[in-house]
Structure formats: C-alpha cells, structure tokens
Amino acid sequence: MKDLKKLGFVVLFLVGVVFLSGCTEGGGSGTPSTTQTTQSETPIQLGEWKADGTIGENEYAHELSLAGGKLIVYWRNNDNYLYMALKGQTTGWVAIGFEPTDKMKDADMVFGWVQDGNTVVIDAYSTGTYGSHPPDEKLGGSSDILEYAGKEENGVTIIEFKRKLDTGDQYDKAFTPGQKISFIFALADADDFTTKHNIARGYGELQLDG
C-alpha cells in the first residue's frame, strides 16, 4: 500500500511538472468531424454504466466521432452526474477540455492514459491560451473525478469517468441537463506528457439530455 501511494505521488508530481510547461500553438491536426451518430428522437434503453474501460452495448446514450475517427466521445447524463468515455486511436494520452473561452484558456480538462496496466486520470484546468494546464489541486481546487477506469488494447486507449454536473469547484465548469457544451480535445502517442498533442487536436460540441 505504501508503494502504491508513493507511485501515485510520483506520477502526479511528474504530470504537474509537464503540465506547467504548457502547450504550443503547433502540433497535431486540427479540424474535427462533428457527426453525432447516436443522438436520435427515440431514446435508447440504457444499460448499466460501469467504470471498467469497456464500452458496453447501450452503456452510453450518445457518441461523437472526431478527427476522422481518431477520437470518439461517448456520454450520458442524469440530473446530477455526467458519465463519459474517450476512445482514442493511440497508446498514449487522450484529453477533453470543456468550455474554453479562447483556444485552450479556461478549459476544464480531463486527461487520461494507461501505462503498464495502470490507469491515470487527471482533473486539470487550462490557465492560458495555449496552457499551462495543471491539476486542479495545484491551483487550490480539488480532483472531482468520482470514478474512472481505462484500457489499452490493439493500439486503442479507452478512458471512462464519472463526475458531478456541478462539482462546486471553481476550476470545473458547472453543467445543467439539456445544456450544449463546447469542448476541445487532443491525443498524443506518449503516456508521460513529454510529447504534446501530436496525433490529433480540435474542437466539438455535445448536448446533455434534459
């Protein structure tokens, strides 16, 4: 147990160091596909949501393909919680940033990756136009990812997570049922963030169920 806590501290420290280096304007590809493939007039009967790194049948109400399918965002919500999965064509990290005000600035971000069978998910906030984006805790906020899991297999990484629609943290965006949410996204081929978004990056919009 002490070794696991020590490992977790080291990972968070290294992530924080690289986050503080920020992002540059270049790198990655830009224009996403925003075809929302499963939102329809007839709601599907949802199955159980489980944080296990596997996207089950009817686990999510909606999905959105981005950057030519390099990233697919899945989501569902109720009155209190947002449940999301990021499925990226990478063995490195995937990220989504909610409601930026100018490029990356003020985005409420979630980063995730799987390394040596261990899943790391970071609740972060972008303080500048191109970063930096340190973990919320380093800004005086809190990590508000309630449950998460990940899986890396056959060149694909899946990160699932759950958070409150309104966490009460100043570094998280507060959502309401039925809301349209703009977001940015990015992928890289490394787990340690020394490589910036070199696979894809872009923007999109999703809508919560009311």
Salt bridges, closest charged atoms under 4 A:
ASP102 OD1 - LYS103 NZ 3.88
ASP108 OD2 - ARG163 NH1 2.84
GLU147 OE2 - LYS162 NZ 3.59
ASP209 OD1 - HIS62 NE2 2.90
